[in-house]
Amino acid sequence: MRRIGLFGGSFDPVHQGHLALARCALAHLALDELRWIPVGQPWQKSRVLTSGVHRVAMLEAVLVDEPRFVLERCELDRTGPSYTLDTVRTLQAATPAATWFLIIGQDQYANFASWHGWPELLQRVTLAVAARDGCVPTPPPALTEVAHQLVVLPLPAQPVSATEIRARLVAGAAALELKSTLVAPAVASYIARHRLYCGNA
């Protein structure tokens, strides 16, 4: 039975913290495949995202070197709000003979009870939660009352965020001057070539 990880997010832009978590999940969960799922219409975000065309292109630039990384476009291709439950239902119907892991951060775990259809989602996947600074994630109150499978990913501290990267670019930093600890060189080159994030964080 294949072991498949699902890693969703805005990836606006994809950065080294994302890659570190994905590689940690590959190793710790012994995944056969990790699917990166750029969000289409995030129902919990008010910020307008960069075009999916650009976010996909940046992902493709960094996923090419790992054959177990797969770009999954279903949320970009689907109309309406992007609900993780809808995505999981669709992917599981297409590949029923698999074990599924949903890779999330501690902040997402803490807010999990706000997700659309979260009780059903807990029955469909094993949550793989990145431990922050070595701390074991504490389940939010609602989840203590619902049985669910949880795996903790031992991720070292990642002092990088997409918000910080966009803010630096808006403030005038040159994309090609972004340290490789923030984004991969191929992503920095793409941002510079297309002049992304110059006027909107």
C-alpha positions in Angstrom: 0.0 0.0 0.0 1.4 3.3 -1.1 2.2 6.0 1.5 1.2 9.4 0.2 1.7 12.8 1.9 -0.4 15.8 1.1 1.2 19.2 1.6 -1.0 22.2 0.8 -0.4 25.9 1.0 -0.3 29.2 -0.8 3.4 28.7 -1.7 3.5 32.5 -2.4 6.4 32.1 -2.8 7.6 28.5 -2.1 10.6 28.9 0.3 13.3 26.8 2.0 11.1 26.2 5.1 8.6 24.5 2.8 11.3 22.3 1.3 12.7 21.4 4.7 9.3 20.3 6.0 8.7 18.3 2.8 12.0 16.5 3.0 11.5 15.8 6.7 8.1 14.3 5.8 9.6 12.1 3.1 12.2 10.7 5.4 10.2 10.4 8.7 7.0 9.0 7.2 8.8 6.8 4.6 6.6 8.3 1.9 6.4 6.9 -1.6 5.1 10.2 -2.8 4.5 13.7 -1.5 2.0 15.9 -3.4 2.4 19.6 -3.2 -1.1 21.2 -3.5 -1.1 25.0 -4.2 -4.3 26.5 -3.0 -6.8 27.9 -5.5 -9.2 30.1 -3.6 -8.2 30.1 0.1 -11.4 30.7 2.1 -9.5 31.6 5.3 -7.2 34.3 3.7 -8.2 37.8 2.8 -5.0 38.6 0.9 -5.1 38.3 -2.9 -2.6 35.6 -3.9 -0.2 35.7 -6.7 -1.4 34.1 -9.9 -1.5 30.3 -9.8 0.6 30.3 -13.0 3.5 32.0 -11.2 3.1 29.9 -8.0 3.1 26.7 -10.0 6.1 27.7 -12.0 8.1 28.4 -8.8 7.1 25.1 -7.4 8.1 23.3 -10.6 11.5 24.9 -10.4 12.2 23.4 -7.0 10.4 20.0 -7.3 12.3 18.8 -10.3 15.2 17.2 -8.4 13.1 14.9 -6.2 11.2 12.3 -8.1 8.9 11.6 -5.1 7.7 15.3 -5.2 4.5 15.6 -7.3 2.7 18.8 -8.2 -1.1 18.4 -7.7 -3.2 21.1 -9.4 -6.7 20.0 -8.4 -7.4 23.0 -6.2 -6.2 25.4 -8.9 -8.4 23.7 -11.4 -11.5 23.5 -9.2 -13.9 26.4 -8.9 -15.1 27.8 -5.6 -13.3 27.8 -2.3 -10.5 25.3 -1.8 -11.5 23.0 1.0 -8.9 20.4 2.0 -11.7 17.8 2.6 -12.9 18.1 -1.0 -9.3 17.6 -2.2 -8.8 14.6 0.0 -12.1 13.0 -1.1 -11.1 13.5 -4.8 -7.6 12.1 -4.4 -8.6 9.1 -2.3 -11.3 8.2 -4.8 -8.7 8.2 -7.5 -6.2 6.2 -5.5 -8.1 4.2 -2.8 -5.4 1.7 -2.0 -3.1 4.1 -0.1 -2.3 5.4 3.3 -2.7 9.2 3.5 -0.8 11.8 5.6 -1.8 15.4 5.8 1.3 17.5 6.5 0.6 20.7 8.5 2.3 23.1 10.9 1.6 23.6 14.6 -0.4 26.7 13.9 -2.6 24.8 11.5 -3.1 22.0 14.0 -4.1 24.6 16.7 -6.8 25.9 14.4 -7.8 22.6 12.9 -11.3 22.7 14.3 -12.0 25.8 12.1 -11.4 23.8 9.0 -14.4 22.8 6.8 -15.6 19.3 7.6 -12.7 18.7 10.0 -14.3 15.6 11.8 -14.5 13.7 8.5 -11.1 14.8 7.5 -9.6 13.3 10.7 -11.1 10.0 9.8 -9.6 10.0 6.3 -5.9 11.0 7.0 -3.2 10.8 9.5 -2.1 14.2 10.6 1.7 14.8 10.3 2.4 17.9 12.4 5.7 19.7 12.4 7.1 20.1 15.9 8.2 23.7 16.5 11.5 24.0 18.5 11.3 20.4 19.6 7.9 20.9 21.3 5.3 18.1 21.0 2.1 19.7 19.4 -0.7 20.1 21.9 -4.1 19.2 20.4 -6.7 22.0 20.5 -9.7 21.3 22.9 -12.0 20.2 20.2 -9.6 17.6 18.9 -9.1 16.0 22.4 -12.7 14.8 22.1 -12.2 13.1 18.7 -10.0 10.1 18.1 -7.4 10.9 15.4 -4.0 9.6 14.2 -1.1 11.9 14.8 2.6 11.7 13.8 5.0 14.4 15.0 7.6 15.5 12.4 10.9 16.5 14.1 11.6 19.6 12.0 14.4 21.9 13.1 13.6 25.6 13.5 13.0 27.3 10.2 13.4 31.1 10.5 11.8 31.9 7.2 8.3 32.8 6.1 6.6 33.8 2.9 5.3 37.0 4.6 8.9 38.0 5.5 10.1 37.4 1.9 7.3 39.4 0.3 7.9 42.3 2.8 11.6 42.4 2.0 10.8 42.6 -1.7 8.2 45.3 -1.2 10.7 47.2 0.8 13.1 47.3 -2.1 15.3 44.2 -1.7 16.4 42.7 -5.0 15.1 39.2 -5.5 18.5 37.9 -6.6 19.9 39.1 -3.3 17.6 36.9 -1.3 19.8 34.5 0.7 19.6 30.8 -0.3 18.4 30.2 3.3 15.2 31.9 2.3 14.4 30.7 -1.2 16.1 28.4 -3.7 18.2 30.2 -6.4 15.8 29.1 -9.1 12.9 30.8 -7.2 14.9 34.0 -6.7 15.6 34.1 -10.4 12.0 33.6 -11.3 10.8 36.3 -8.9 13.4 38.7 -10.4 12.5 37.8 -14.0 8.8 38.4 -13.5 9.1 41.2 -11.0 6.9 39.6 -8.5 6.0 41.1 -5.1 7.4 44.5 -6.0 4.2 46.4 -5.1 2.1 44.1 -2.9 3.1 42.1 0.2 
